[in-house]
Amino acid sequence: MGGRIKGSAVPIRQPVGVVCSDFTEGAIGQLQFFMTWKEGLHAAGLTG
């Protein structure tokens, strides 16, 4: 995720992990955001 600080030209970047689930008819039913990819992978059950 990236952007600029309001009222400034200073760029900011923050890595995030996102887990999408509960798909219905091609639509995302639920989004969960995490501060790191590792947390997102863990929440999705993709790490030991």
Biopython code that builds the backbone (N, CA, C, O; Angstrom):
import numpy as np
from Bio.PDB.StructureBuilder import StructureBuilder

atoms = [
    (1, "MET", "N", (0.861, -1.150, 0.000)),
    (1, "MET", "CA", (0.000, 0.000, 0.000)),
    (1, "MET", "C", (0.912, 1.217, 0.000)),
    (1, "MET", "O", (1.944, 1.218, 0.670)),
    (2, "GLY", "N", (0.555, 2.210, -0.716)),
    (2, "GLY", "CA", (1.383, 3.406, -0.756)),
    (2, "GLY", "C", (0.532, 4.651, -0.912)),
    (2, "GLY", "O", (-0.656, 4.583, -1.230)),
    (3, "GLY", "N", (1.155, 5.768, -0.685)),
    (3, "GLY", "CA", (0.461, 7.044, -0.808)),
    (3, "GLY", "C", (1.392, 8.180, -0.444)),
    (3, "GLY", "O", (2.614, 8.034, -0.445)),
    (4, "ARG", "N", (0.804, 9.289, -0.140)),
    (4, "ARG", "CA", (1.565, 10.476, 0.285)),
    (4, "ARG", "C", (0.928, 11.039, 1.550)),
    (4, "ARG", "O", (-0.286, 10.951, 1.737)),
    (5, "ILE", "N", (1.742, 11.606, 2.400)),
    (5, "ILE", "CA", (1.252, 12.226, 3.629)),
    (5, "ILE", "C", (0.421, 13.447, 3.252)),
    (5, "ILE", "O", (0.853, 14.264, 2.438)),
    (6, "LYS", "N", (-0.757, 13.576, 3.831)),
    (6, "LYS", "CA", (-1.665, 14.672, 3.512)),
    (6, "LYS", "C", (-0.976, 16.023, 3.669)),
    (6, "LYS", "O", (-0.337, 16.291, 4.687)),
    (7, "GLY", "N", (-1.111, 16.862, 2.660)),
    (7, "GLY", "CA", (-0.521, 18.193, 2.694)),
    (7, "GLY", "C", (0.977, 18.195, 2.444)),
    (7, "GLY", "O", (1.641, 19.201, 2.693)),
    (8, "SER", "N", (1.522, 17.084, 1.954)),
    (8, "SER", "CA", (2.952, 16.946, 1.762)),
    (8, "SER", "C", (3.207, 16.122, 0.506)),
    (8, "SER", "O", (2.322, 15.420, 0.017)),
    (9, "ALA", "N", (4.414, 16.218, -0.001)),
    (9, "ALA", "CA", (4.808, 15.386, -1.144)),
    (9, "ALA", "C", (5.596, 14.163, -0.668)),
    (9, "ALA", "O", (6.168, 13.437, -1.481)),
    (10, "VAL", "N", (5.625, 13.939, 0.641)),
    (10, "VAL", "CA", (6.402, 12.845, 1.205)),
    (10, "VAL", "C", (5.689, 11.509, 0.947)),
    (10, "VAL", "O", (4.573, 11.300, 1.423)),
    (11, "PRO", "N", (6.330, 10.612, 0.200)),
    (11, "PRO", "CA", (5.695, 9.319, -0.060)),
    (11, "PRO", "C", (5.822, 8.380, 1.140)),
    (11, "PRO", "O", (6.789, 8.445, 1.898)),
    (12, "ILE", "N", (4.834, 7.514, 1.294)),
    (12, "ILE", "CA", (4.887, 6.482, 2.333)),
    (12, "ILE", "C", (4.520, 5.142, 1.694)),
    (12, "ILE", "O", (3.763, 5.088, 0.725)),
    (13, "ARG", "N", (5.068, 4.069, 2.250)),
    (13, "ARG", "CA", (4.769, 2.712, 1.793)),
    (13, "ARG", "C", (4.625, 1.811, 3.006)),
    (13, "ARG", "O", (5.395, 1.903, 3.962)),
    (14, "GLN", "N", (3.639, 0.948, 2.953)),
    (14, "GLN", "CA", (3.419, -0.007, 4.027)),
    (14, "GLN", "C", (3.039, -1.337, 3.395)),
    (14, "GLN", "O", (1.999, -1.429, 2.742)),
    (15, "PRO", "N", (3.868, -2.382, 3.578)),
    (15, "PRO", "CA", (3.455, -3.683, 3.070)),
    (15, "PRO", "C", (2.261, -4.198, 3.874)),
    (15, "PRO", "O", (2.199, -4.023, 5.091)),
    (16, "VAL", "N", (1.327, -4.825, 3.189)),
    (16, "VAL", "CA", (0.159, -5.391, 3.858)),
    (16, "VAL", "C", (-0.114, -6.781, 3.302)),
    (16, "VAL", "O", (0.270, -7.095, 2.175)),
    (17, "GLY", "N", (-0.767, -7.597, 4.086)),
    (17, "GLY", "CA", (-1.256, -8.889, 3.632)),
    (17, "GLY", "C", (-2.768, -8.834, 3.623)),
    (17, "GLY", "O", (-3.374, -8.323, 4.564)),
    (18, "VAL", "N", (-3.383, -9.350, 2.580)),
    (18, "VAL", "CA", (-4.838, -9.338, 2.458)),
    (18, "VAL", "C", (-5.323, -10.758, 2.166)),
    (18, "VAL", "O", (-4.796, -11.436, 1.285)),
    (19, "VAL", "N", (-6.324, -11.191, 2.909)),
    (19, "VAL", "CA", (-6.945, -12.491, 2.670)),
    (19, "VAL", "C", (-8.380, -12.235, 2.223)),
    (19, "VAL", "O", (-9.158, -11.604, 2.939)),
    (20, "CYS", "N", (-8.726, -12.732, 1.026)),
    (20, "CYS", "CA", (-10.081, -12.616, 0.485)),
    (20, "CYS", "C", (-10.759, -13.969, 0.648)),
    (20, "CYS", "O", (-10.147, -15.002, 0.376)),
    (21, "SER", "N", (-12.012, -13.977, 1.087)),
    (21, "SER", "CA", (-12.716, -15.245, 1.294)),
    (21, "SER", "C", (-14.213, -15.069, 1.110)),
    (21, "SER", "O", (-14.698, -13.976, 0.814)),
    (22, "ASP", "N", (-14.932, -16.163, 1.289)),
    (22, "ASP", "CA", (-16.402, -16.187, 1.201)),
    (22, "ASP", "C", (-16.912, -15.669, -0.146)),
    (22, "ASP", "O", (-17.800, -14.818, -0.202)),
    (23, "PHE", "N", (-16.334, -16.198, -1.227)),
    (23, "PHE", "CA", (-16.741, -15.786, -2.569)),
    (23, "PHE", "C", (-18.145, -16.301, -2.880)),
    (23, "PHE", "O", (-18.455, -17.463, -2.615)),
    (24, "THR", "N", (-18.985, -15.445, -3.437)),
    (24, "THR", "CA", (-20.329, -15.817, -3.852)),
    (24, "THR", "C", (-20.601, -15.206, -5.218)),
    (24, "THR", "O", (-20.583, -13.985, -5.374)),
    (25, "GLU", "N", (-20.852, -16.055, -6.202)),
    (25, "GLU", "CA", (-21.145, -15.600, -7.563)),
    (25, "GLU", "C", (-20.084, -14.635, -8.085)),
    (25, "GLU", "O", (-20.406, -13.642, -8.738)),
    (26, "GLY", "N", (-18.834, -14.928, -7.799)),
    (26, "GLY", "CA", (-17.726, -14.122, -8.293)),
    (26, "GLY", "C", (-17.417, -12.874, -7.487)),
    (26, "GLY", "O", (-16.514, -12.121, -7.852)),
    (27, "ALA", "N", (-18.134, -12.634, -6.410)),
    (27, "ALA", "CA", (-17.903, -11.454, -5.572)),
    (27, "ALA", "C", (-17.190, -11.872, -4.286)),
    (27, "ALA", "O", (-17.440, -12.949, -3.745)),
    (28, "ILE", "N", (-16.302, -11.004, -3.809)),
    (28, "ILE", "CA", (-15.605, -11.239, -2.542)),
    (28, "ILE", "C", (-16.577, -10.976, -1.407)),
    (28, "ILE", "O", (-17.218, -9.925, -1.363)),
    (29, "GLY", "N", (-16.688, -11.925, -0.490)),
    (29, "GLY", "CA", (-17.587, -11.770, 0.640)),
    (29, "GLY", "C", (-16.926, -11.150, 1.854)),
    (29, "GLY", "O", (-17.575, -10.456, 2.637)),
    (30, "GLN", "N", (-15.619, -11.404, 2.013)),
    (30, "GLN", "CA", (-14.916, -10.903, 3.194)),
    (30, "GLN", "C", (-13.471, -10.585, 2.852)),
    (30, "GLN", "O", (-12.817, -11.335, 2.128)),
    (31, "LEU", "N", (-12.978, -9.481, 3.370)),
    (31, "LEU", "CA", (-11.568, -9.091, 3.256)),
    (31, "LEU", "C", (-11.004, -8.935, 4.653)),
    (31, "LEU", "O", (-11.634, -8.343, 5.529)),
    (32, "GLN", "N", (-9.813, -9.471, 4.852)),
    (32, "GLN", "CA", (-9.105, -9.275, 6.121)),
    (32, "GLN", "C", (-7.739, -8.690, 5.772)),
    (32, "GLN", "O", (-7.039, -9.220, 4.909)),
    (33, "PHE", "N", (-7.365, -7.620, 6.426)),
    (33, "PHE", "CA", (-6.087, -6.961, 6.185)),
    (33, "PHE", "C", (-5.140, -7.220, 7.354)),
    (33, "PHE", "O", (-5.553, -7.207, 8.514)),
    (34, "PHE", "N", (-3.868, -7.454, 7.038)),
    (34, "PHE", "CA", (-2.845, -7.720, 8.041)),
    (34, "PHE", "C", (-1.643, -6.822, 7.793)),
    (34, "PHE", "O", (-1.390, -6.420, 6.657)),
    (35, "MET", "N", (-0.913, -6.512, 8.832)),
    (35, "MET", "CA", (0.229, -5.598, 8.727)),
    (35, "MET", "C", (1.420, -6.207, 7.990)),
    (35, "MET", "O", (2.303, -5.475, 7.543)),
    (36, "THR", "N", (1.461, -7.528, 7.856)),
    (36, "THR", "CA", (2.551, -8.179, 7.132)),
    (36, "THR", "C", (1.984, -9.320, 6.285)),
    (36, "THR", "O", (0.899, -9.835, 6.558)),
    (37, "TRP", "N", (2.747, -9.707, 5.243)),
    (37, "TRP", "CA", (2.382, -10.855, 4.426)),
    (37, "TRP", "C", (2.378, -12.111, 5.293)),
    (37, "TRP", "O", (1.510, -12.971, 5.139)),
    (38, "LYS", "N", (3.341, -12.220, 6.201)),
    (38, "LYS", "CA", (3.462, -13.404, 7.050)),
    (38, "LYS", "C", (2.188, -13.612, 7.869)),
    (38, "LYS", "O", (1.706, -14.739, 7.984)),
    (39, "GLU", "N", (1.641, -12.541, 8.436)),
    (39, "GLU", "CA", (0.401, -12.649, 9.214)),
    (39, "GLU", "C", (-0.762, -13.086, 8.319)),
    (39, "GLU", "O", (-1.592, -13.899, 8.726)),
    (40, "GLY", "N", (-0.820, -12.546, 7.105)),
    (40, "GLY", "CA", (-1.871, -12.916, 6.164)),
    (40, "GLY", "C", (-1.782, -14.385, 5.766)),
    (40, "GLY", "O", (-2.791, -15.089, 5.732)),
    (41, "LEU", "N", (-0.555, -14.847, 5.463)),
    (41, "LEU", "CA", (-0.360, -16.246, 5.109)),
    (41, "LEU", "C", (-0.750, -17.168, 6.267)),
    (41, "LEU", "O", (-1.378, -18.207, 6.059)),
    (42, "HIS", "N", (-0.376, -16.783, 7.472)),
    (42, "HIS", "CA", (-0.719, -17.584, 8.653)),
    (42, "HIS", "C", (-2.245, -17.663, 8.824)),
    (42, "HIS", "O", (-2.784, -18.736, 9.093)),
    (43, "ALA", "N", (-2.929, -16.536, 8.670)),
    (43, "ALA", "CA", (-4.371, -16.507, 8.827)),
    (43, "ALA", "C", (-5.072, -17.372, 7.772)),
    (43, "ALA", "O", (-6.139, -17.931, 8.026)),
    (44, "ALA", "N", (-4.463, -17.473, 6.596)),
    (44, "ALA", "CA", (-5.019, -18.288, 5.520)),
    (44, "ALA", "C", (-4.639, -19.770, 5.654)),
    (44, "ALA", "O", (-5.071, -20.602, 4.856)),
    (45, "GLY", "N", (-3.830, -20.086, 6.664)),
    (45, "GLY", "CA", (-3.423, -21.462, 6.881)),
    (45, "GLY", "C", (-2.344, -21.929, 5.914)),
    (45, "GLY", "O", (-2.218, -23.128, 5.662)),
    (46, "LEU", "N", (-1.570, -21.005, 5.372)),
    (46, "LEU", "CA", (-0.560, -21.348, 4.381)),
    (46, "LEU", "C", (0.848, -21.413, 4.943)),
    (46, "LEU", "O", (1.804, -21.552, 4.179)),
    (47, "THR", "N", (1.005, -21.315, 6.264)),
    (47, "THR", "CA", (2.304, -21.469, 6.911)),
    (47, "THR", "C", (2.165, -22.418, 8.093)),
    (47, "THR", "O", (1.086, -22.558, 8.669)),
    (48, "GLY", "N", (3.262, -23.062, 8.442)),
    (48, "GLY", "CA", (3.229, -24.024, 9.537)),
    (48, "GLY", "C", (3.421, -23.378, 10.810)),
    (48, "GLY", "O", (3.423, -24.044, 11.846)),
]
sb = StructureBuilder()
sb.init_structure("model")
sb.init_model(0)
sb.init_chain("A")
sb.init_seg("    ")
for serial, (resi, resn, name, xyz) in enumerate(atoms, 1):
    if name == "N":
        sb.init_residue(resn, " ", resi, " ")
    sb.init_atom(name, np.array(xyz, "f"), 0.0, 1.0, " ", f" {name:<3s}", serial, name[0])
structure = sb.get_structure()
